[in-house]
């Protein structure tokens, strides 16, 4: 059994992952068998007030998971660490703390609040020889994986998803990461620029690739569905896909985390994680400028 410390209580993922690790109030197919949440560290966050944190702490204690204000106490008996921080601006700060421990880490989406912070996280991981990966749960959704498997190397893609509004920082980085990582999973790497057209409903991003491919990422406020269509170069074929309602993708991601902590998977590789952050960085700049922005290395 792998003992897991959960750092952060401001994300609903803390509750969702804990339920699936313990096999409580979730479908059998979404449960894991080798992960045990042993402690959770709580702290203030702009993404959740005291009342919400208190309610989540009550849920955690009812599941038998102690909640503490002490980071050191939370990680004391852990074999692995899940950073479940809803506020991306805290990711670098807490990764600094966990990197020194030398234990495998899952860093929930997005990897960081900006590209420079993501680069620093990667530097810390290498300096301390820490295995870690960061990902949206949508990257491991069955419909997304089936689309990648059944329709590889598309020339064009349209992907849509919600644009949740962040209580601090960039909404594009915080919630747009889901749609961008779906797109990246299906289109691969090589994005050169991102342009944006904003309206009262959200934003439509157009991603141009170095090899002439093109993709559209549509993010809409209040529409909580993910899907898209892949096209071939000749325009003679297409592959529509849609993520089923519910939260099965939490189970798929947690199973990947379980394999990663056990040493049976690398999760998401360094270049893929950084490529995702580069696209998000360009998309956020395009959102702010309402124009086209280059993807920076």
C-alpha contacts under 8 A as a table, 3 or more apart, distances in Angstrom:
res1	aa1	res2	aa2	distance
1	X	34	X	4.85
1	X	35	X	5.95
1	X	36	X	6.71
2	X	34	X	5.89
2	X	35	X	4.95
2	X	36	X	5.97
2	X	78	X	7.84
2	X	79	X	5.98
2	X	80	X	7.14
2	X	261	X	7.67
2	X	262	X	7.75
3	X	35	X	6.22
3	X	36	X	4.93
3	X	37	X	5.98
3	X	38	X	5.96
3	X	77	X	7.10
3	X	78	X	4.93
3	X	79	X	5.11
3	X	80	X	6.45
4	X	35	X	6.63
4	X	36	X	5.73
4	X	37	X	4.68
4	X	38	X	5.77
4	X	39	X	7.37
4	X	78	X	5.17
4	X	79	X	6.02
4	X	80	X	4.99
4	X	81	X	5.46
4	X	82	X	6.98
5	X	37	X	5.99
5	X	38	X	5.83
5	X	39	X	5.20
5	X	40	X	5.94
5	X	41	X	7.93
5	X	74	X	5.99
5	X	75	X	5.51
5	X	77	X	7.94
5	X	78	X	5.46
5	X	79	X	7.84
5	X	80	X	6.47
5	X	81	X	4.87
5	X	82	X	6.21
6	X	14	X	7.09
6	X	37	X	7.00
6	X	38	X	7.99
6	X	39	X	6.29
6	X	40	X	4.64
6	X	41	X	6.43
6	X	74	X	7.54
6	X	81	X	6.06
6	X	82	X	4.91
6	X	83	X	6.15
6	X	84	X	6.60
7	X	40	X	5.65
7	X	41	X	4.84
7	X	42	X	7.01
7	X	71	X	7.69
7	X	74	X	7.58
7	X	81	X	7.38
7	X	82	X	6.18
7	X	83	X	4.93
7	X	84	X	5.64
7	X	85	X	6.96
8	X	11	X	6.98
8	X	14	X	7.24
8	X	40	X	6.84
8	X	41	X	5.56
8	X	42	X	5.35
8	X	43	X	6.81
8	X	83	X	6.60
8	X	84	X	5.01
8	X	85	X	5.01
8	X	86	X	7.72
9	X	12	X	7.54
9	X	14	X	6.11
9	X	40	X	7.40
9	X	41	X	7.02
9	X	42	X	5.38
9	X	43	X	7.28
9	X	53	X	6.48
9	X	56	X	7.04
9	X	57	X	7.60
9	X	84	X	7.09
9	X	85	X	7.21
10	X	14	X	7.91
10	X	42	X	7.92
10	X	44	X	7.91
10	X	45	X	6.49
10	X	47	X	6.17
10	X	48	X	5.29
10	X	53	X	6.52
10	X	84	X	7.79
10	X	85	X	6.45
10	X	86	X	5.78
11	X	14	X	5.81
11	X	15	X	7.86
11	X	47	X	7.91
11	X	48	X	7.95
11	X	84	X	6.30
11	X	85	X	6.23
11	X	86	X	5.00
12	X	15	X	5.49
12	X	16	X	6.34
13	X	16	X	4.82
13	X	17	X	5.74
13	X	84	X	6.81
14	X	17	X	5.57
14	X	18	X	6.09
14	X	84	X	6.20
15	X	18	X	5.15
15	X	19	X	6.20
15	X	56	X	7.34
15	X	59	X	7.63
15	X	60	X	7.08
16	X	19	X	5.35
16	X	20	X	6.54
16	X	250	X	7.35
17	X	20	X	5.18
17	X	21	X	6.14
17	X	250	X	7.06
17	X	251	X	7.77
17	X	254	X	6.91
18	X	21	X	5.09
18	X	22	X	6.19
18	X	37	X	6.51
18	X	60	X	7.99
19	X	22	X	5.26
19	X	23	X	5.76
19	X	24	X	4.83
19	X	25	X	6.51
19	X	26	X	6.88
19	X	63	X	7.96
20	X	23	X	4.84
20	X	24	X	6.25
20	X	25	X	7.90
20	X	26	X	6.41
20	X	30	X	6.35
20	X	31	X	4.63
20	X	32	X	6.23
20	X	251	X	6.88
20	X	254	X	7.92
21	X	24	X	7.93
21	X	31	X	6.08
21	X	32	X	5.28
21	X	33	X	6.78
21	X	34	X	7.82
21	X	35	X	5.64
21	X	36	X	6.11
21	X	37	X	7.07
22	X	31	X	7.51
22	X	32	X	7.64
22	X	33	X	7.92
22	X	35	X	7.95
22	X	36	X	6.91
22	X	37	X	7.88
23	X	26	X	6.57
23	X	28	X	7.34
23	X	31	X	5.43
23	X	32	X	7.23
26	X	30	X	6.70
26	X	31	X	7.23
27	X	30	X	5.53
27	X	31	X	7.01
28	X	31	X	5.53
29	X	251	X	7.52
30	X	248	X	6.45
30	X	250	X	7.42
30	X	251	X	4.14
30	X	252	X	6.83
31	X	251	X	6.34
31	X	255	X	7.91
32	X	35	X	6.55
32	X	251	X	7.77
32	X	254	X	7.24
32	X	255	X	6.21
32	X	258	X	7.37
34	X	258	X	6.91
35	X	258	X	6.60
37	X	40	X	7.83
37	X	65	X	6.66
38	X	65	X	5.97
38	X	66	X	7.11
38	X	74	X	7.90
38	X	77	X	7.46
38	X	78	X	7.06
39	X	65	X	5.63
39	X	66	X	5.09
39	X	67	X	5.91
39	X	68	X	7.42
39	X	74	X	5.17
39	X	75	X	7.41
40	X	65	X	7.06
40	X	66	X	6.30
40	X	67	X	4.72
40	X	68	X	6.22
40	X	74	X	5.79
41	X	67	X	5.78
41	X	68	X	5.01
41	X	69	X	5.57
41	X	70	X	6.38
41	X	71	X	5.88
41	X	74	X	5.62
42	X	53	X	7.94
42	X	67	X	6.60
42	X	68	X	5.97
42	X	69	X	5.22
42	X	70	X	7.87
43	X	69	X	6.33
44	X	48	X	7.58
44	X	49	X	7.55
44	X	50	X	7.63
45	X	48	X	5.71
45	X	49	X	7.15
45	X	87	X	7.00
46	X	49	X	7.00
46	X	87	X	7.37
46	X	167	X	6.46
46	X	168	X	6.59
47	X	86	X	6.57
47	X	87	X	6.54
47	X	166	X	7.76
47	X	167	X	5.72
47	X	168	X	7.24
48	X	52	X	5.89
48	X	53	X	6.39
49	X	52	X	5.39
49	X	53	X	6.23
50	X	53	X	5.02
50	X	54	X	5.95
51	X	54	X	5.12
51	X	55	X	6.24
52	X	55	X	5.10
52	X	56	X	6.29
53	X	56	X	5.13
53	X	57	X	6.06
54	X	57	X	5.03
54	X	58	X	6.24
55	X	58	X	5.17
55	X	59	X	6.50
56	X	59	X	5.01
56	X	60	X	6.22
57	X	60	X	5.03
57	X	61	X	6.16
57	X	67	X	6.49
58	X	61	X	5.25
58	X	62	X	6.11
59	X	62	X	5.10
59	X	63	X	6.39
60	X	63	X	5.12
60	X	64	X	6.48
60	X	65	X	5.24
60	X	66	X	6.95
60	X	67	X	7.24
61	X	64	X	4.85
61	X	65	X	5.00
61	X	66	X	5.64
61	X	67	X	7.06
62	X	65	X	7.35
67	X	74	X	7.84
68	X	71	X	7.58
68	X	73	X	7.18
68	X	74	X	6.58
70	X	73	X	5.25
70	X	74	X	6.28
71	X	74	X	5.09
71	X	75	X	6.44
72	X	75	X	5.47
72	X	76	X	5.93
73	X	76	X	5.20
74	X	77	X	7.51
74	X	78	X	7.72
75	X	78	X	5.12
75	X	81	X	7.45
78	X	81	X	6.92
79	X	103	X	6.39
79	X	104	X	7.66
80	X	103	X	5.38
80	X	104	X	5.10
80	X	105	X	6.03
80	X	261	X	6.65
81	X	98	X	7.72
81	X	103	X	6.97
81	X	104	X	6.38
81	X	105	X	4.85
81	X	106	X	6.38
82	X	105	X	5.78
82	X	106	X	4.79
82	X	107	X	6.15
82	X	108	X	7.47
83	X	91	X	7.82
83	X	94	X	7.78
83	X	95	X	7.94
83	X	105	X	7.24
83	X	106	X	6.09
83	X	107	X	4.85
83	X	108	X	6.05
84	X	107	X	6.82
84	X	108	X	5.60
85	X	88	X	6.85
85	X	90	X	6.95
85	X	91	X	6.79
85	X	108	X	7.11
87	X	90	X	5.75
87	X	91	X	7.32
87	X	168	X	7.31
88	X	91	X	5.31
88	X	110	X	6.64
88	X	111	X	7.47
88	X	112	X	5.30
88	X	113	X	4.68
88	X	169	X	7.83
88	X	174	X	6.91
89	X	92	X	7.02
89	X	93	X	7.96
89	X	112	X	6.78
89	X	113	X	5.20
89	X	169	X	7.59
90	X	93	X	5.34
90	X	94	X	6.29
91	X	94	X	5.45
91	X	95	X	5.93
91	X	107	X	7.86
91	X	111	X	7.27
91	X	112	X	5.78
91	X	113	X	7.56
92	X	95	X	5.05
92	X	96	X	6.20
92	X	112	X	6.75
92	X	117	X	6.27
92	X	118	X	7.65
92	X	120	X	7.51
92	X	121	X	6.11
93	X	96	X	5.40
93	X	97	X	6.88
94	X	97	X	5.03
94	X	98	X	6.37
95	X	98	X	5.12
95	X	99	X	5.76
95	X	121	X	6.81
96	X	99	X	5.37
96	X	100	X	6.89
96	X	121	X	7.65
96	X	124	X	6.98
97	X	100	X	5.98
97	X	101	X	7.49
98	X	101	X	5.36
98	X	102	X	7.33
98	X	103	X	7.46
98	X	105	X	7.73
99	X	102	X	5.80
99	X	103	X	7.38
99	X	124	X	6.69
99	X	125	X	6.30
99	X	128	X	6.13
99	X	130	X	6.14
100	X	128	X	6.34
102	X	128	X	6.65
102	X	129	X	6.98
102	X	130	X	5.39
103	X	130	X	6.49
103	X	131	X	7.30
104	X	130	X	6.20
104	X	131	X	4.94
104	X	132	X	5.64
104	X	261	X	6.18
105	X	130	X	7.62
105	X	131	X	6.41
105	X	132	X	4.56
105	X	133	X	6.78
105	X	261	X	7.82
106	X	132	X	5.60
106	X	133	X	5.37
106	X	134	X	5.94
106	X	257	X	6.96
107	X	110	X	7.99
107	X	111	X	6.51
107	X	132	X	7.17
107	X	133	X	6.15
107	X	134	X	4.69
107	X	135	X	7.36
108	X	111	X	6.74
108	X	134	X	5.53
108	X	135	X	6.06
108	X	136	X	6.94
109	X	112	X	7.74
109	X	134	X	6.07
109	X	135	X	5.28
109	X	136	X	5.18
109	X	174	X	7.55
109	X	177	X	7.19
110	X	113	X	7.18
110	X	134	X	7.14
110	X	135	X	6.88
110	X	136	X	7.09
110	X	173	X	6.79
110	X	174	X	6.13
110	X	177	X	6.20
110	X	277	X	7.98
111	X	118	X	6.28
111	X	134	X	5.62
111	X	135	X	7.27
111	X	273	X	7.57
111	X	277	X	7.27
112	X	115	X	7.14
112	X	117	X	5.84
112	X	118	X	5.21
112	X	277	X	7.84
113	X	117	X	6.68
113	X	118	X	7.63
113	X	169	X	7.54
113	X	170	X	7.68
113	X	173	X	6.78
113	X	174	X	7.59
114	X	117	X	5.51
114	X	118	X	6.39
114	X	173	X	7.78
114	X	277	X	7.31
114	X	281	X	6.33
115	X	118	X	5.02
115	X	119	X	6.27
115	X	277	X	5.92
115	X	278	X	6.36
115	X	281	X	6.11
116	X	119	X	5.12
116	X	120	X	6.37
117	X	120	X	5.02
117	X	121	X	6.23
118	X	121	X	5.06
118	X	122	X	6.29
118	X	274	X	7.28
118	X	277	X	7.25
119	X	122	X	5.10
119	X	123	X	6.23
119	X	274	X	7.78
120	X	123	X	4.95
120	X	124	X	6.19
121	X	124	X	5.12
121	X	125	X	6.22
122	X	125	X	5.10
122	X	126	X	6.36
122	X	270	X	7.90
123	X	126	X	5.26
123	X	127	X	6.10
124	X	127	X	5.00
124	X	128	X	6.13
125	X	128	X	5.43
125	X	129	X	5.64
125	X	130	X	4.89
125	X	131	X	6.99
125	X	132	X	7.43
126	X	129	X	4.87
126	X	130	X	6.56
127	X	130	X	7.92
132	X	267	X	7.97
133	X	266	X	7.68
133	X	267	X	5.89
133	X	268	X	5.66
133	X	269	X	7.18
133	X	270	X	7.79
133	X	273	X	7.75
134	X	267	X	7.98
134	X	268	X	6.87
134	X	273	X	6.85
135	X	139	X	6.99
135	X	181	X	7.94
135	X	268	X	7.15
135	X	273	X	7.55
136	X	139	X	5.78
136	X	140	X	7.93
136	X	177	X	6.96
136	X	178	X	5.68
136	X	181	X	6.85
137	X	140	X	5.71
137	X	141	X	6.74
137	X	178	X	7.66
137	X	249	X	5.60
137	X	250	X	5.88
137	X	252	X	7.34
137	X	253	X	5.22
138	X	141	X	4.99
138	X	144	X	7.37
138	X	178	X	6.10
138	X	181	X	7.29
138	X	182	X	6.34
138	X	249	X	6.17
139	X	144	X	6.82
139	X	145	X	7.55
139	X	178	X	7.77
139	X	181	X	6.03
139	X	182	X	5.61
139	X	185	X	6.52
140	X	144	X	6.96
140	X	145	X	6.46
140	X	249	X	6.48
140	X	252	X	5.84
140	X	253	X	5.77
141	X	144	X	5.36
141	X	145	X	6.24
141	X	243	X	7.29
141	X	248	X	7.47
141	X	249	X	4.84
141	X	252	X	6.41
141	X	253	X	7.78
142	X	145	X	5.10
142	X	146	X	5.99
142	X	243	X	7.91
142	X	249	X	7.46
142	X	252	X	7.81
143	X	146	X	5.06
143	X	147	X	6.19
143	X	241	X	6.53
143	X	242	X	6.44
143	X	243	X	5.71
143	X	244	X	7.78
144	X	147	X	5.13
144	X	148	X	6.28
144	X	182	X	6.87
144	X	185	X	7.82
144	X	186	X	7.62
144	X	241	X	7.39
144	X	242	X	7.89
144	X	243	X	7.28
145	X	148	X	5.09
145	X	149	X	6.09
146	X	149	X	5.02
146	X	150	X	5.84
147	X	150	X	5.21
147	X	151	X	5.61
147	X	152	X	7.65
147	X	186	X	7.26
147	X	239	X	7.33
147	X	241	X	6.72
148	X	151	X	5.58
148	X	152	X	5.41
148	X	185	X	7.02
148	X	186	X	5.23
149	X	152	X	5.97
151	X	154	X	6.72
151	X	230	X	7.49
151	X	239	X	6.84
152	X	186	X	7.31
153	X	186	X	7.68
153	X	187	X	6.63
153	X	232	X	7.92
154	X	157	X	6.96
154	X	186	X	7.62
154	X	187	X	6.49
154	X	230	X	6.01
154	X	231	X	5.62
154	X	232	X	5.11
154	X	233	X	7.07
155	X	187	X	7.93
155	X	213	X	5.20
155	X	214	X	6.77
155	X	230	X	7.76
155	X	231	X	6.02
155	X	232	X	5.10
155	X	233	X	4.91
156	X	187	X	7.99
156	X	213	X	5.94
156	X	214	X	5.05
156	X	215	X	5.30
156	X	230	X	6.05
156	X	231	X	5.13
156	X	232	X	6.62
156	X	233	X	7.25
157	X	183	X	7.67
157	X	187	X	7.51
157	X	214	X	6.89
157	X	215	X	4.66
157	X	216	X	6.22
157	X	228	X	7.23
157	X	229	X	5.76
157	X	230	X	4.50
157	X	231	X	6.02
158	X	215	X	5.79
158	X	216	X	4.69
158	X	217	X	6.03
158	X	218	X	7.62
158	X	228	X	5.22
158	X	229	X	5.31
158	X	230	X	6.58
159	X	179	X	6.84
159	X	182	X	7.57
159	X	183	X	6.40
159	X	215	X	7.86
159	X	216	X	6.20
159	X	217	X	4.95
159	X	218	X	6.24
159	X	226	X	7.52
159	X	227	X	5.82
159	X	228	X	4.14
159	X	229	X	6.61
160	X	179	X	6.41
160	X	217	X	5.66
160	X	218	X	4.57
160	X	219	X	5.87
160	X	220	X	7.84
160	X	225	X	7.64
160	X	226	X	5.55
160	X	227	X	5.53
160	X	228	X	5.89
161	X	176	X	7.83
161	X	178	X	7.49
161	X	179	X	5.52
161	X	217	X	7.91
161	X	218	X	6.42
161	X	219	X	5.14
161	X	220	X	6.50
161	X	223	X	7.23
161	X	224	X	6.68
161	X	225	X	5.60
161	X	226	X	4.49
161	X	227	X	6.88
162	X	175	X	7.57
162	X	176	X	7.39
162	X	179	X	7.78
162	X	219	X	5.11
162	X	220	X	4.83
162	X	221	X	5.59
162	X	222	X	6.47
162	X	223	X	5.35
162	X	224	X	5.20
162	X	225	X	6.52
162	X	226	X	7.33
163	X	171	X	6.96
163	X	172	X	7.05
163	X	175	X	5.89
163	X	176	X	5.96
163	X	202	X	6.65
163	X	219	X	5.08
163	X	220	X	5.08
163	X	221	X	4.73
163	X	222	X	7.22
163	X	223	X	7.91
164	X	171	X	6.41
164	X	174	X	7.93
164	X	175	X	5.49
164	X	176	X	7.69
164	X	221	X	6.14
164	X	222	X	7.33
165	X	171	X	5.17
165	X	175	X	7.47
165	X	221	X	7.71
166	X	169	X	6.36
166	X	170	X	6.38
166	X	171	X	4.74
166	X	174	X	6.54
166	X	175	X	7.54
169	X	174	X	7.75
170	X	173	X	5.36
170	X	174	X	6.06
170	X	284	X	7.33
171	X	174	X	5.00
171	X	175	X	5.68
171	X	176	X	6.78
172	X	175	X	5.68
172	X	176	X	4.44
172	X	177	X	6.98
172	X	280	X	7.25
172	X	283	X	7.29
172	X	284	X	5.87
172	X	287	X	7.83
173	X	176	X	5.48
173	X	177	X	5.66
173	X	280	X	5.86
173	X	281	X	7.46
173	X	284	X	6.72
174	X	177	X	6.25
175	X	178	X	6.13
176	X	179	X	5.49
176	X	180	X	6.21
176	X	219	X	6.99
176	X	280	X	7.72
177	X	180	X	5.02
177	X	181	X	5.88
177	X	276	X	7.90
177	X	280	X	6.85
178	X	181	X	5.39
178	X	182	X	6.35
179	X	182	X	5.15
179	X	183	X	6.25
179	X	217	X	6.83
179	X	219	X	7.48
179	X	226	X	7.52
180	X	183	X	5.00
180	X	184	X	6.06
180	X	217	X	7.10
180	X	276	X	7.12
180	X	279	X	7.56
180	X	280	X	7.19
181	X	184	X	4.89
181	X	185	X	5.94
181	X	276	X	6.47
182	X	185	X	5.18
182	X	186	X	6.43
183	X	186	X	5.28
183	X	187	X	5.89
183	X	188	X	7.83
183	X	215	X	7.87
183	X	217	X	7.43
184	X	187	X	5.12
184	X	188	X	5.01
184	X	189	X	6.59
184	X	276	X	7.00
185	X	188	X	5.71
189	X	272	X	7.65
189	X	275	X	6.81
190	X	209	X	5.44
190	X	210	X	5.76
190	X	211	X	7.53
191	X	194	X	7.90
191	X	207	X	6.51
191	X	208	X	5.90
191	X	209	X	4.26
191	X	210	X	6.26
191	X	279	X	7.08
191	X	295	X	6.70
192	X	207	X	7.40
192	X	208	X	5.67
192	X	209	X	4.93
192	X	210	X	5.48
192	X	294	X	5.97
192	X	295	X	5.21
193	X	207	X	5.82
193	X	208	X	5.34
193	X	209	X	7.02
193	X	282	X	7.04
193	X	292	X	6.69
193	X	293	X	5.51
193	X	294	X	4.16
193	X	295	X	5.06
194	X	205	X	6.48
194	X	206	X	5.59
194	X	207	X	4.57
194	X	208	X	6.43
194	X	279	X	7.48
194	X	282	X	5.93
194	X	283	X	5.71
194	X	286	X	6.52
194	X	292	X	5.48
194	X	293	X	5.35
194	X	294	X	6.36
194	X	295	X	7.05
195	X	205	X	5.53
195	X	206	X	5.20
195	X	207	X	6.64
195	X	283	X	7.12
195	X	286	X	5.55
195	X	287	X	7.93
195	X	290	X	7.28
195	X	291	X	5.32
195	X	292	X	3.79
195	X	293	X	6.09
196	X	203	X	6.57
196	X	204	X	5.73
196	X	205	X	4.52
196	X	206	X	6.46
196	X	283	X	7.26
196	X	286	X	5.34
196	X	287	X	5.69
196	X	290	X	5.31
196	X	291	X	5.60
196	X	292	X	6.52
197	X	203	X	5.62
197	X	204	X	5.35
197	X	205	X	6.57
197	X	287	X	7.53
197	X	290	X	5.85
197	X	291	X	7.33
198	X	201	X	7.82
198	X	202	X	5.91
198	X	203	X	4.33
198	X	204	X	6.54
198	X	287	X	7.10
198	X	290	X	6.67
199	X	202	X	5.59
199	X	203	X	6.19
201	X	220	X	5.56
201	X	221	X	5.68
202	X	218	X	8.00
202	X	219	X	5.74
202	X	220	X	4.63
202	X	221	X	5.61
203	X	218	X	6.19
203	X	219	X	5.43
203	X	220	X	6.60
203	X	287	X	7.56
204	X	216	X	6.98
204	X	217	X	5.89
204	X	218	X	4.46
204	X	219	X	6.22
205	X	216	X	5.64
205	X	217	X	5.04
205	X	218	X	6.20
205	X	283	X	7.14
206	X	214	X	7.22
206	X	215	X	5.81
206	X	216	X	4.57
206	X	217	X	6.41
207	X	214	X	5.79
207	X	215	X	5.10
207	X	216	X	6.14
207	X	217	X	7.74
208	X	212	X	6.88
208	X	213	X	6.27
208	X	214	X	4.88
208	X	215	X	6.69
209	X	212	X	5.43
209	X	213	X	5.16
209	X	214	X	6.10
210	X	213	X	7.34
220	X	223	X	5.89
225	X	243	X	7.19
225	X	245	X	7.42
226	X	242	X	6.03
226	X	243	X	5.44
227	X	240	X	7.68
227	X	241	X	5.49
227	X	242	X	4.01
227	X	243	X	5.81
228	X	240	X	5.81
228	X	241	X	5.53
228	X	242	X	6.48
229	X	238	X	6.57
229	X	239	X	5.44
229	X	240	X	4.18
229	X	241	X	6.20
230	X	238	X	5.36
230	X	239	X	4.96
230	X	240	X	6.34
231	X	235	X	6.38
231	X	236	X	7.86
231	X	237	X	5.87
231	X	238	X	4.45
231	X	239	X	6.58
232	X	235	X	5.53
232	X	236	X	6.72
232	X	237	X	5.64
232	X	238	X	6.50
233	X	236	X	7.88
234	X	237	X	7.57
235	X	238	X	7.69
247	X	250	X	5.70
247	X	251	X	7.60
248	X	251	X	5.42
248	X	252	X	6.63
249	X	252	X	4.89
249	X	253	X	6.13
250	X	253	X	5.29
250	X	254	X	6.09
251	X	254	X	5.04
251	X	255	X	6.12
252	X	255	X	5.26
252	X	256	X	6.49
253	X	256	X	5.07
253	X	257	X	6.25
254	X	257	X	4.86
254	X	258	X	6.10
255	X	258	X	4.95
255	X	259	X	6.30
256	X	259	X	5.09
256	X	260	X	6.10
256	X	265	X	7.37
256	X	267	X	6.48
257	X	260	X	4.91
257	X	261	X	6.06
257	X	267	X	7.02
258	X	261	X	5.24
258	X	262	X	6.17
259	X	262	X	5.10
259	X	263	X	6.26
259	X	264	X	5.00
259	X	265	X	5.37
260	X	263	X	5.12
260	X	264	X	5.67
260	X	265	X	4.57
260	X	266	X	5.75
260	X	267	X	5.79
261	X	264	X	7.59
261	X	265	X	7.97
262	X	265	X	7.75
263	X	266	X	7.44
266	X	269	X	6.59
268	X	272	X	6.60
268	X	273	X	6.62
269	X	272	X	5.49
269	X	273	X	6.34
270	X	273	X	5.22
270	X	274	X	6.19
271	X	274	X	5.12
271	X	275	X	5.90
272	X	275	X	5.04
272	X	276	X	6.22
273	X	276	X	5.24
273	X	277	X	6.48
274	X	277	X	5.01
274	X	278	X	6.13
275	X	278	X	5.00
275	X	279	X	6.31
276	X	279	X	5.28
276	X	280	X	6.23
277	X	280	X	4.97
277	X	281	X	5.95
278	X	281	X	5.05
278	X	282	X	6.29
278	X	295	X	5.98
278	X	296	X	6.22
278	X	297	X	6.92
279	X	282	X	5.17
279	X	283	X	6.02
279	X	295	X	6.14
280	X	283	X	4.92
280	X	284	X	5.99
281	X	284	X	5.22
281	X	285	X	6.29
281	X	295	X	7.50
282	X	285	X	5.12
282	X	286	X	6.06
282	X	293	X	5.69
282	X	294	X	6.20
282	X	295	X	5.28
282	X	296	X	7.27
283	X	286	X	4.96
283	X	287	X	6.01
283	X	293	X	7.46
284	X	287	X	4.92
284	X	288	X	6.28
285	X	288	X	5.12
285	X	289	X	6.11
285	X	293	X	6.53
286	X	289	X	5.05
286	X	290	X	5.28
286	X	291	X	5.20
286	X	292	X	5.63
286	X	293	X	5.47
287	X	290	X	5.15
287	X	291	X	7.36
289	X	292	X	7.82
